[in-house]
């Protein structure tokens, strides 16, 4: 289902409602500067991310997770950028799980679904947000994935190639990842209490025995991690004809 078809099949009262947690508490060590406030075709990276969720008809609120020393700066960014669905801006933790848990714990008490998204994925589309939320409403958890174009290898402890991974059964994971609210709160709490380091939120859900539904992701939904990614993101936006 695409965004333009949304109201053809549902009244506003029938739409699934979702809280969004945007995780933006990292230190951008690989970039050499703060990637979240870098200019991407006239708009800061993080602001593009926030606006994608702010304009989604399925998102009720946005909780932004950032570093403690940036709370005021991020509040000003949201205000000046016209992000109207921000409900809270909270401090993250030392790990991904701690930051995600801080975000989901700050969502409204009545939230039924929670979408967790990387602040450094500014090219997420309305259609991808919609597809993932609808899948999570049906299956309790949904994760956008894309296939790997490269052959993947496993290394041994000495750095030698030990085996080839079956590419047909290997997928690259994206965000937003959407979950039934109580399930992801419990999963992230367990991960933090056990001290388990997870690189994405569905891994915490897997620890609890929850299987996430795979949703077709988007090749353009890249995560900004390097200067080259900024160039690619700019080219994608130019191709879409999007303006500041």
Secondary structure, 3 states (H helix, E strand, C coil): CCHHHHHHHCCHHHCCCEEEEEECCCCCCCCCCCHHHCEECCEEHHHHHHHHHHCCCCEEEEEEEECHHHHHHHHHHHHHCCCCCEEEEEECCCCHHHHHHHHHHCCCCCCCEEEEEECCCCCCCHHHHHHHHHHHHHHCEEEEEEECCCCEEEECCCCCEEEEECHHHCEEEEEEEEEEHHHHHHHHHHHHHHCCCCCCHHHHHHHCCCCCEEEECCCCCCCCCCHHHHHHHHHHHHHHCCCC
